[in-house]
Amino acid sequence: MIKYEKVNWYDEELDDYYEDENDGRVFGIYTYEGEDRIDVTWYKSEEERDFAYDLHSGVADRIGKLE
């Protein structure tokens, strides 16, 4: 089952780990298959990230109902 999680570069403390600001892309979406994180996408604005999250979540919900 595919799941999505909204994340923030700073909340994940990735700025400390990578010692950079990710070119301003600090709003992210983690994609999970089961318990495994299989992808991450970063966006410059929270609005852009939230739009993508809503889009992906809706698609995932419809696919899940078809299985």
N, C-alpha and C positions, 0 to 999 in steps of 0.2 A: 504494500500500500504506500502510495506517495503522500508525504506530508510536507508542509511548508511552515517555516518559522521566521518571523520578523526579528532582525537583530540590528545592533548598532555597533559600529567599529570601536567606539570608546567603551561601551558596556562590556564588550568581549575582551577589552584590554589589548587589542591588536596594535594600537599605537605604541604601546610599550614594547610589545614583542617584535614588531617590524621596524620600530623607530621611525615611522613616517605617518603621513595623514591620508594615504591611499588616494592621492590626487583629488581630495574633497569628496570622494565616494564613501560616505560613512553610514548610509542606510542600506541594510542588506536583507537578503532572503536566503536562508539555508533550505536546501531541498533534501529530504530524507526518503530513502526507500527502506521501509521497516525501521530499524534502529540505526542504519548506516547513513551518514551524511554523504551525499553523492555529488552535490553541487552547491555553489554559492554565487550570488550575483549582487553586485554593489551599485548603488544609485547615488546621485548627488543631492536629491531632495527626498524628504519623507513622503511628499505627495506622490512622486513618481514611483517610489518603492511600494506605497500602499496600493496604488492603482494596479501595479504588476501583481502584487500579492492577491488582490481581489480577483483579478483575471485568472491567475493560475489556480487559486483555490476553487473557484467555480468550475473550472475544467476538471480538476481532480475529483471534485464531488460528483460530477456527472459520470466520469469514467468509473468511479467506485460503485455507483449504482448499477452500471451495466454488467459488472463482473458477477 
